[in-house]
């Protein structure tokens, strides 16, 4: 989305409360979550196709949750 290097992603994560919340943090963190080289290894291991599937499923679940909340349901 932002076309950032792994180093830039890790640096931005520290500064971005939204990214931290989305990744499961409940309090604002001031330390890097990992070494950027760990991201590079993860990208290579998961591959482009599995990454696309992960993003698609994340969006589907978010939309479903949003729909459930709009209808007064608790959602999961």
N, C-alpha and C positions, 0 to 999 in steps of 0.2 A: 504494500500500500504506500509506504513512504520511501521505498527503495533505499533502505539503510544498510550499512555494513553491520556485521555482528557486534563490532565494538560500539557502534552508534546506538544499536538497539539496547545493549546493556546500559550504556550511559543514560539514554532517555528513560529507561525503565525507572532508574533511581529518581528522576525528576518528575515522573508522570504518575499521579495518584490514580488516574483511571486505569492505566495499564497494570498497576499493582493490584488494584481491586479486582480487575478482570482475571488476573492470574492467581487469585485466592488469598491475597493478603488482607488482613483486617485492620492493620495499622500501617501508616506511612513508614516505609523503610528508607534508611539513608545509606545502606551498603549495597553493593552490586549483588545480584542474586546468584551469579555464576561467572566463571571466566568466559570471555567471548569464544574461546576455542571449543568449549563444550557445545555451544550452539552450532558451530560448524560441523562437528562430528554428528550431532543429532540430525541436522538437515541431510547429511549424506546417508545416514542410516535409514531414515524414514522414507526418503525418496519423494519425488515430485507428486506422483499419483496418490500416495497415501496422505501427503500433506493436503492436497486438494480435497480428498474425502473427509479429512479431519475438519477442515474449514467449513465444508458444506454441512456436515453434521452439527457443528457448533452453531451455525446460523439457523438450521432447522429447529434445534432445541430452543434457542433463544426466541424465535418467532412463536413457537408453541407455548412457551412460558409466558410471553407477552400476551398472547391470545387468551390463555387461561386467566391471567390476572385481569384483563379487560372485562372478562365475563364474571368476575367475582369469585373465581375458583382459586384455590391455594397454589396450584402448580407444584412441580417437583423440584 
